[in-house]
């Protein structure tokens, strides 16, 4: 029987990021290995598959310089772990968890398995605390709740990085002084994007309570598979051992899924939709389901995964599967972006499934839910009229139709549009909603209770 902790120079095959090692009878699935290259460098890897006398290992640092005659592999006998402590805050780490900010190694308080642990559904606390992001299109229309996983669906060239950084700066829970932390897990992002986040956090002082895991676009693609798990393990420590409320931003989930596809192709697995592996749903769930709150614990993990939709296709497998697992989505619109509107959030396809638990009297305001319904209905009608006018003109429109047409333009220009450094309180967002809706006659506000109309309605927005 082979004992763990010994090195083996029995690499028999290299296929992309995978290597096959012979003579191993007791390797475990998910076991951490150390691959020593001919030049003496050591790369980490993980056992993907074990057969009788054979182990298939994925190497996180790539295999371009590997020589099967010289390379040795050491099996550690344990899964991949990371040392975590509160000292991680303010640090920038690589996609493998190594310091890249010029500081020394993180001195750990404990060592944790990066795969995490399943949370007993009975132990989960239902998310109910409203998080004020300062973004009206989110706070008013698609509210973020502490412990929620709410992805941002974007596209190439869209300002999702700016939006994520703005949310990270402005997010707060009303009426509470909290121990807050931000964990940013970057997968395949450009140096420009990484520099933007780091400088933005430094400028605003947010870096002091943040930890960044950065896998750049020119880093090995296979490294992206462990980056989000390292980030979430750090978040779990800060949330459930240090009692902090943690916001986790993961960008870009599409790059992560492409790394999964690369490994799947190297293993010659039967592909599913668009070449992605059939197990991608459960793999993504193992990431997203690490958000939440636990009964008896003070901390929480709220996730904002960011994914870029190839060709802006919301039916692409990555956003499609993400939508099934998470609790809604924030969708960025190419059309609004072309109009120069920031943030270009198209509220109609957006959704926050946990919104109702986080709004209302004592949380935001009693009229919030009714205002939300009325704004959706009025904006949707205005958008339909815009499409109609583009085809047949506006000669046949009624005076009320023209009000809805004008409302749609004002909604985009005054409600959705904000400056990069502008944060609106929930009171300001709701008052702005009434200002926009008050251009309609009272009888058009069919989704709002009469008591709220009497209290807040102002004729012609005056």
N, C-alpha and C positions, 0 to 999 in steps of 0.2 A: 504494500500500500504506500502510495506517494504521500509524503508529509508536506503540509503547507509551509511556506516560508523558504523553500528551496528554489533555486534557479534551474531552468531547463533550456538547453540550446537545441530544441527540437522543432523549430518552426518549419513547417513543410509547405505552406502555401500562403501567398499574399493576394488578397482580392480587394482592391480599393482600400477602405479603412479597416478591413478585417484581416486577421491572421489566424492560421490553424496551427495548434500546438499538439504534437503527439506525445504519448506516454503518460498522460494525466488521467488517473482513474477517479480522483475525488474532488475535482473542481466543482464549485457551486455556482448556480445561476446568479448573476449580479455581483460576483466576487471581484474585488479590486486586484488588478495585476500591475506590475511595473515592468515595462519593456525597456531593456538596455540596448541602445543602438550601437553600431560599430564605433562611432566617435565618442562614446562614453555618456552621451546624454540619456536621460531617462524620461520616458513618457508614460503617463497613466493610461490604463485601459480597463475594460470591464468584460467579464465572461458573458457572452450572449447565449451560448448553446453548449451543452455537454453531451458527448456520446461516449461509448465504451472506448477508453484510451485516447480520446480526442477532445480538445476544447477549442471553441471558436471565440476569439477575443476581438472586440472593437477597440482600436487605439485612438485616443482622443486627440493626439497631436499630429496625426497623419502618418503615412508609411512610406513616403517618397524616398527616404535614405536607408531603408531597411535592407539588410543582407541576411538571407535565411541561413547562411553558413556561420555567421558570427553573432547574430542577434540572440540575446537570452531573455527569458521571460520568468519573472518571479511571481508566484501566487501567494497572496498575503493571508488568505484564509478568512477575510472579513469583507463586507460590502464597503463601497466608497463612503467615506465620512468627511466631515469638515469640522474643524475646531471653531467654536463660536463664543463670543463674549460681547459685552456692551462696548468694548474697545473697537469693535468693527465700525461703529458710527464715525463718519468723517473720512472713511477709507475708500479707495478705488482699487478693485481687485480684478484680475483677469477672469475669463470665462471658465477657468479651472480653479478659481479661488486663490490664486497667488497674487501678492501685492504688486501693483504696477504704478504706484504713486510716489515711489521713492522712500516710503516708510519701511519700517522693519516688519517682521512677521507678527501676525495677530497672536497675542498670548491668550489661549482659550480658557474659558471657565468650564467648558464641557465639550465633548465630541459627540456629534449627532450624525446618524445615517441620513444621507441626502434624499433617500426615497420617501422619507416621512412615514407617518403612521396614520392608518385610517381612523377617522373620528367617528365614534359611535353616534349614529343619527339621533339617538335618544339624548345624548349629551350636548347636542347642538342647541344654542340659544337662537331664537328667531330674530333676524335682523330687524330692528325697529328705530334705530337712532338716525335721524336725518343728518346727512353731511352736506353742509353748505359749501359748494365749490366756487361760488361767485359768478358762475356762468348761467345766465338766465335760461338759455335753451335747455340746460340740464336741470337746474334747481326748480324751475317752474313746470317743465314738461316731462322730464324723465329723471326723477329724483334718485340720487345715489344714496344708499343706506349702508351704514357701517356693518361690515361682514359680508357684503354683497360682492359678486363677481360680475362686472359690467364691462364688456369689451368695447373697444372703439374700432369700427370698421372703416378703413381708410383706403387710399389708393396712392400710387406712386406720385411723388411731388406734392402731396397734400400736407397741410400744416399740422399733422398729428403730434409731432414732437413739441411744437410750441404750445398746443392745447394741453398735452400731458404735463409739461413743465408749469403751465399756469395753474392747473388743478392742484399740482403738488404744492405750489406756493400758497394757494388761497384756501385749501380745504380745511374746514373746522367743524366741530359739533357745537351747536348753539348752547350758550350758558354753561359750558364746562371748560375747566382748565385741565388739559390732558397731557399725558406723556406720549408724544407723537414721534413716529419714525417713518422714514421713507426708504424702501428697498427698490432699487432699479436694476432689472435684469435685461441686458442688451444682447441680442443675438443677431449677428451679421449686419450690424449698423455701420455706417460710414464713420470715418474719423471726424468729419464735420459735425455729424449728429452727436457723437460722443462728446466732442469738445463743447457743443452747445449746451448739453445737459450739465456737464461739469462746471462750466463757467457761469451758467444761470444759477445753479445751486450755490456756488461760491459767492456770487454777487448779492444774492438775497439772504445769505446766511443759512440756507437750508441744508448745506452740506454737513453742517455740524451734527444734524440728526438724520443723516442719510448714509447708506452704504450702496456702492455701485459695483455690479459685476458686469464687465464689458468684454464681449466677444466681437471683435471687429470683422468687417467684411472680408479682410484678407487673412484672418485666422482660420485654422482648420474647421471646415464645416461640421465635422463630427463632434467638435467641442461644444456645439450649440445644443446637443442633447442633454448635457449635464448642467449648463448655465442656469436655466430656470429652476432646476431642482436645488442648486446651491443657493440661489436667491431666496427661494421659499423656505429652505431650512433655516437660513439666517432670520427670516421673518417669523418663523414659528418660535425660535428661541426668544426673540425680542418680545413677541406677543404673549406667549404662554408661560415663559419663565421670568421675564422682566416686567410683565404687566403693561406693555406699551400698546398703543393703537397704531397699527402698521398699515400703510398704503403701499401696495406692491404694483409697480408698473413693469410690464413685460413687453418688450419690443425687439424683434418683430416675430410674432408667432408663425407667420408664413415661412420665414427662414428656418425656424425650428422644424416645421413639417417637411421642408425640403431636405433637411438633414436626415429625417426619418426615412424619406423615400430613397435617399442615397444608400443607407444601410440595408434597406429592404431589397434594393436591386442587387447589391453585392452578395446578399444571401440567396439570390435567385428565388425569392418568394413570388407567388402568384399575385400580381398587382390588382388593386381594386380601381376605383374611379381615378382617372387621369394619372395612373401610375403610383398613387399613394398606397401604402400598405392597408390591408383590411382592418388592422387593429388600431388605426389612427384614432378612432373615436375613444377607445378605452385609454389610450396613451394620453390624449388631451385631457380626459376626465381626471387622470391621476395628477394633473397639474392644477386644473381649475378647482377641483374639490378640496384643495388645501386652503381655501378661503373660508372664513366664517368666524363664529364666536362659540365658546364652550362654556357651559354652565359652571359656575364657581370660579371661573378665570376672569381677571380684570381686562386682559388684552383682547385684541381682535385683529383679523387680517382681512383687508378689503383689497380686491384685485381689480386693476384696470389693464387687461391685456390689450395690446394694440396689434392689429394685423392689417397688412396691405392686401387688398383683393386684386389679383391679376386681372387686368382689363376691366377693373371696377365691377367685376362679376360677383354679385352677392350669392349666387348659386354655386360658386366654386366650392370644392369640398372643405377647404379650411374654414371659411366663414359659415358654411352650411352646418358642419358638425359643431362648431363653436356655439352657434345659436341654439342647438339642442341642449347643450350642457350648461350654459350660463343663464343668468337671470335677466336677459334683455340684451340690447345693443344700442350704441350711439353710432349713427351713420353719418359720415362726412360726404357732402355733395360736391361733385365736380362742377355742376352748374353754378352753385352759390360761390364756389371758389373763383370761378371765371368772372363773376360779378364783383369781385373784390370784397366779399363779405367774410369777415372773420369773427368767430369761428364758423366755418361753413357747415353747420349742423342742420341736416334736413330732418325736421322733427316728425314728419309723417311716418317714415319707416322705423323710427326710433321706438324703443320700448324699455321700460323698467318694471319688471314683474313684481318687485318688492316695494314699489313706490307707495302703495296705499297704506302699508304698515308704518311708513316714516313721515307721513304728512297729516295735517288736520290740527284741530284745536290742541294746544299744549305742545305741539311739535313744530309746526310752521304757522298756519293760520286756518281758521275754520272754513274759509272760502276757497282754499287752495284746490281741492278736488274738483269743485264745480267750475272754477276758472280754467283748470286744465282741460276739462271736457269741452267747454265752450270755445277755447282757443283752437283746439284741434278741429272742431267742426267748422268754425268760421274760416280758418286758414285753408282747410281742405276744399271748401266750396270756392274760395277765391282762386285756388290753384286750378280747379276744374274750369272756371270761367276764363282764366288766362289761356288755357289750351283751346277753349272754344273760340275766343276772340282771335287767336292766331289763325284760325281756319276760316271763319265767316265774318269777322269784323265785329264792331261793337254797336251797330245801329239798332239792333233789336233788344239791347239790354234794358232792363227796368232800372229805375232809380236805386232800388235796393241792391240789384246786381252790381251796380257801379260802386256801391259802398263796400261790398265784399271784394271787388276787384282792387279797390284802393287799400282795403285792409291788408290784403296779402302782401302788397308792396311795403306798406308801413311795418308790418310784422317782421319782415326780413330785415328792413333797414334800421328799425329802432329796437326791436326785441332781440333778434338773433345777433345782430352785429354788435360787437364790443371791441374795445381796444385791448391790446396784448397785456396791458398792465391794469386793466379795469376790473375790479371785483364788485359785484352788486350784492347787497344783502338780500335775503329772501323777502323782506318787506318792500324793498325797492323793486324787486322783480314783480311781486304781486300788484303793487300800485301801478307799475307800468302796464301791466295786463289790463287793469281797469281803465286806464287812460286810452288804450287802444280800442277796447270794446265799447267804450262810451260813445263812439261815433255812431253806433247802431241805435235805432229805436228800442225801447225796453222790450217790446213784444218779440224782438228777434233774439233776445237772450233766453232761449227756451231751456237751456241746461243749467241755469243758475237759480237757486232758491230766491224767492221774493225778498226774504229778510236781508240777504246779502246785496241785492240790487238796491234796496232802500238805503242801506248803509254806505255803499261804496260807489254807486253809479253817479257819474258826472257827465251831464249832457255835453256832447261834442268834445269830450276830453278836457273840459274847462275846470 
